[in-house]
Amino acid sequence: MKKQTTDRTKGGTPNAYTIPGTEVRMMSSRIENRTYHIFISKPNTPPPPAGYPVIYLLDANSVFGTMTEAVRIQGRRPEKTGVIPAVIVGIGYETAEPFSSARHRDFTMPTAHSKLPERPDGKEWPEHGGAESFIRFIEEDLKPEIERDYQIDKNRQTIFGHSLGGLFALQVLFTKPEAFQTYIAGSPSIHWNKPFILEKSDHFASLTKKNNQPINILLAAGELEQHHKSRMNDNARELYERLAVLSEQGIRAEFCEFSGEGHISVLPVLVSRALRFALHPEGPHLSMG
């Protein structure tokens, strides 16, 4: 019987698997000395006349592969899956781990130390409070480069964040709602700075009057997260109820709770639901029901 062997390069190292149609580049923020790994996935189909929809994905080290493969598979048959092809732009860090401590600084607004939630391991939180600079990096550095190199539909831009990334997505929504048309906030860490979120949501209606384009918001959490003291489910549902009443102003909100899923296990199902929410062939709002 012929012995099976693994295909290897000349150096004896197994060939690495790469996802088709993807690239990774380094980018630095012009306003701060911070460097990011930018993961990009482009569809293998021609762009529509208006350009590709785009999803800006936070914590790319953890979920870029999951989202890219989901779009690559589901985008092949939009009429059946409800997902059209899109460019995925993941913002990650120089690490082999799924998460970097640098996310705490990038994803959070300044808050009083006395009001920070207790860290599960009892240690001090990493540096935080740099979200405004991170927003500027996305808007002033990252988006122009992506729009230069890819055909992007600026009217179909989504931001996807989970946990602190979900909190960041909400901070962008409430301070710069015109930045994206669709906001995905999975298991958002609203408890990190709840007074800020509630205050800004109260004034959100007046902000949206300046924005003529509808805004689509998906809030989600895993069922098992409701037992955590951070009250992620309750906080997300409470915020959804505040936003749902703004439907006449073009705010389309949805809340999903995924049965049997916890804070981390929720990610794959959240990605799948988010794609159907953001990439429906006729527009995000038609994916709701």
Beta strands, then each sheet from edge to edge (+ up, - down):
strand 1: 22-28
strand 2: 35-41
strand 3: 52-58
strand 4: 87-92
strand 5: 152-162
strand 6: 182-186
strand 7: 215-222
strand 8: 251-258
sheet 1: 1+ 2- 4+ 3+ 5+ 6+ 7+ 8+
end
